[in-house]
Structures are given as C-alpha cells and as structure tokens.
Amino acid sequence: MASTSATPGAGANGSQTKANTKNFGASFAPGFTINVNANKTNNGVPARRGGADGPSSSAGALLPEADFSAPAKVRNYCNTLRAAAVTLSIEVAMGAEILNGVLAAVPDPEGRAFGSRARARKVSRKMQKSADALRDAAKNAAACYSAFQQEFEEEINRVRHRARRPQQPVMNWAEQ
C-alpha cells in the first residue's frame, strides 16, 4: 500500500511532477486559486451597475457625486478625494514594499550576488511611483479647495454674511 504525502509539488498519485522537482518556491504564483464574488445588496436589492443609473466604475463608491452647486459640496468633494487618495497611497506603498520583498526572494537566473534585489527594486519602483502619485493627488485635492476659497472669497463672504444668525435683538428705546 503506497502512502501519499501532502508535500508541495506532489502529484495526485504522490509522485513529484517534473516542473516542481527543481527550484521549489521560485514561483511567484501561489499553488492555489481564490475566487471572490462580492455583490453588495441593500435590503435584497442588488447593487447598481454602470449605465444610466449610476457610475460604471468603483470610483463612484469612493467619491460623492460631482455636484459643485455649493461651496460645501466643493469642500466635501475635495475632502473625500483627499481622504481616499491618502488611504490608497498608503495601501499602494505597502503593496510596493511587499512586492519588493517577494520578488527579492526569487533567485537571480544568472546567479549575480544582488541581482534578485536589483530586479525586485526595478519592478516595485513603478508601484512606488503610483503611491507617490496618489499622495500628490491628495495634496492637490486639498490645494484645490484652498484655491477655490482664495479665488471666490468675495462670493463666499457675501453668502456667509447673509447666512449668519442675527445676534441678540436690539432694544429700540424710541418705541415707548
């Protein structure tokens, strides 16, 4: 009776496949597949898809509607964009570091001393540039609202003045 082991690279009958006899662990792709299907539902009503009813990308879930009919809506849009860009920047920067670490562990095919690290840096540098661009997008979103306030200060102050609550009622001494 032959016992089958659950060792990595073992085939269905317990023998190792030709591809896995050498360089085990040198593969970037994991040996398993995960499929995730996430459909958000709200009280039994499926989430909206793209088209006339809503946005066609997931960016619609990150940002409010681009309605700039009031200064508060401009501020809300810029703040939400800034917050999303900062969060994504951090996530992408972490992903770049993880990618660099994973790729640095792959042996260099030419056997150079630090060749795997150099190759890993070359690849992960592009993802790090994406993280930097997202960080710059966050800065520009904050600067956008600041520029809006500076350029339209007169109009904003005019509306603010009318919108102020009246202070205490004034005593009219002439009325007796």
Stockholm file with secondary structure:
# STOCKHOLM 1.0

chainA/1-176         MASTSATPGAGANGSQTKANTKNFGASFAPGFTINVNANKTNNGVPARRGGADGPSSSAGALLPEADFSAPAKVRNYCNTLRAAAVTLSIEVAMGAEILNGVLAAVPDPEGRAFGSRARARKVSRKMQKSADALRDAAKNAAACYSAFQQEFEEEINRVRHRARRPQQPVMNWAEQ
#=GR chainA/1-176 SS CCCCCCCTTBCTTSCBCGGGSSSTTCCSSCSSCCCCCCCCEETTEECCCSSSSSCSSTHHHHSCCCCCSSHHHHHHHHHHHHHHHHHHHHHHHHHHHHHHHHHHTSCCTTCCTTHHHHHHHHHHHHHHHHHHHHHHHHHHHHHHHHHHHHHTHHHHHHHHHHHSCCCSCCCCTTCC
#=GC SS_cons         CCCCCCCTTBCTTSCBCGGGSSSTTCCSSCSSCCCCCCCCEETTEECCCSSSSSCSSTHHHHSCCCCCSSHHHHHHHHHHHHHHHHHHHHHHHHHHHHHHHHHHTSCCTTCCTTHHHHHHHHHHHHHHHHHHHHHHHHHHHHHHHHHHHHHTHHHHHHHHHHHSCCCSCCCCTTCC
//
